[in-house]
Amino acid sequence: MVRWGKRSFGRGVLAVLIATSCFLAAARLAAQAASPEPDQATQGYPVNVDGREILRIFENVGSFSAQERAQAVANRLQALVNDPTIDLDQIAAVDSPFGTSIELRDNVLLVVTDNDARHLQVSRSVVASYYLKQIREGIRAAREQHSKKFLIWAGVKALVTLLIYLLLLWIVIAGARRLLLVVLPVARQLDGIKIQKSQLLGGERIAALIGTLIRAARVILIVALTWVFLGTEFNYFPWTREHGKRLLGYITTPVGFVICGFLNYLPNLFYIIVIGAVMYYVLKFLRVLAREIERGNIRIPGFYPEWVFPTYKIVRFLLIALTAVLIYPYLPGENSPAFKGIGLFIGVLFSLGSTSAVANVIAGIIIIYARGFRAGDWVKIGDNTGEITALTMLATHLQTIRNEEVIIPNSVVLSNYVTNYSMQARIKGLILHTSVTIGYEEPWRDVHELLIQAALKTKDILREPAPFVLQNALQDSYVQYEINAYTDQPKRMLYIYSDLHGNIQDCFFAAGVEIMSPIYSALRDGNRTQMPKQFLPADYSPRGFRIEKDDDAAAAASASKP
């Protein structure tokens, strides 16, 4: 059995006091006769007697506004309600030069003017007769509500309402307490909310959050029940009925406004749903079409596979933008100043901060459709050489041989020269080349053979097409030879060059050919060959200088001495 503890009861009493304070504040504001809504003039101003509407006033009379007229008529009729000795049959309609007056003996209750009749689009006499009937019936009904029988019955209904309110209040407080006792232990045992290895909320925090939500819902329900209870109670008695209706109106009016607004918005919501559904399936169809083109099941002449998903992304962006343009007129509040202000603010931010971004996007589109390179190619962009790891609309990602990630804006790529080592390597092979300089004493055919032999010994050098040698220059003391060899592994070109240079040295040294331009400095002993010892004969010794005596030069030198 759930018990209503002192703590819960105290919170319930506090909530009741808060709701009562809210009601008193609302009643005080209502008594100050706040300014009417903008459309109140067209709907008229009600003449209320004991909180019930008798008739409505629409037109002004002289300096008196329609609202002032309605209030003055209500005060006069309320005085008749409070005086039960007055015979209502004595109230009559009397024509006068100013209009038809509804009066009790010499006391004028209301004057019906021609403007009132024109507003209601009937004759003045018909309006006066209708107002006379409404006044008599309204006062008679109001007097009946001041009788002992009516007040006793109203008191009974108020008592029943109070009991129902207390029962509902007990159900809310006790039910929330019971719910806390059941839910919180279960919530504490939960694993919590995790994203990978990060725990966002543990069981204790989830339990505390659920407890806070349940307590907040309990307070909201108590305040709402108290508000409705007070409005209903005040509505039973003629003296407080006006305040009760106003108090309930603070709830029913916004709720009715929201419901009416939602119902009026349903056609626009239907258009948004239809447009969104159509665009969703169009995008889904384009996705399937792009996948089939990429797989080669659908072929379009002149359309390359690497264009598929960039084109799909561009078309998708344009379709989403078109969807936003079509949906915009049907959004709620699209003509409101706040909505326009937010749109203007976003537009200014986009225009100020997107200049370079737009330039990079346009450059990225040009690069993709120019087919200068694609992901996986080994390229050189400016001073950076590496593999293309990603090609986005904003930047190109390059990974060097040293595992350095270089991110180059597409606008920089477009304005720079790009060397693609992989494009022709897939078809014909990439030509790697390096040069050596050999003296004229070595036969050029032997040098060609040695260079080709070194190339064929190198890993990842293709035998077909065969390597070839070019003699690039005939200098004063040496010949410049260039070896050209094909490979289909451009990503290993640095390693291939290293192996090729090593094989060139081995082949030349084994053949006894010195890789050196025969140009010597004056202080250098050039008699010793510049080859490793393992490639020289065991009895090798460098040749010495040959010195000859010149007798004529010696005699001339002696004669010149003093």
Secondary structure, 3 states (H helix, E strand, C coil): CCCCCHHHHHHHHHHHHHHHHHHHHHHHHHHCCCCCCCCHHHHCEEEEECCEEEEEECCCECCECHHHHHHHHHHHHHHHHHCCCCCHHHEEEEEECCEEEEEECCEEEEEECHHHHHHHCCCHHHHHHHHHHHHHHHHHHHHHCCCHHHHHHHHHHHHHHHHHHHHHHHHHHHHHHHHHHHHHHHHHCCCCEEECCEEEECHHHHHHHHHHHHHHHHHHHHHHHHHHHHHHHHHCCCCCHHHHHHHHHHHHHHHHHHHHHHHHHHHHHHHHHHHHHHHHHHHHHHHHHHHHHHHCCCCCCCCCHHHHHHHHHHHHHHHHHHHHHHHHHHCCCCCCHHHHHHHHHHHHHHHHHCHHHHHHHHHHHHHHHHCCCCCCCEEEECCEEEEEEEECCCEEEEECCCCCEEEEEHHHHHCCCEEECCCCCCCCCEEEEEEEEEECCCCHHHHHHHHHHHHHCCCCCCCCCCCEEEEEEECCCEEEEEEEEEECCHHHHHHHHHHHHHHHHHHHHHCCCCCCCCCCCCCCCCCCCCCCHHHCCCCCCCCCCCCCCCHHHHHHHHHHCC
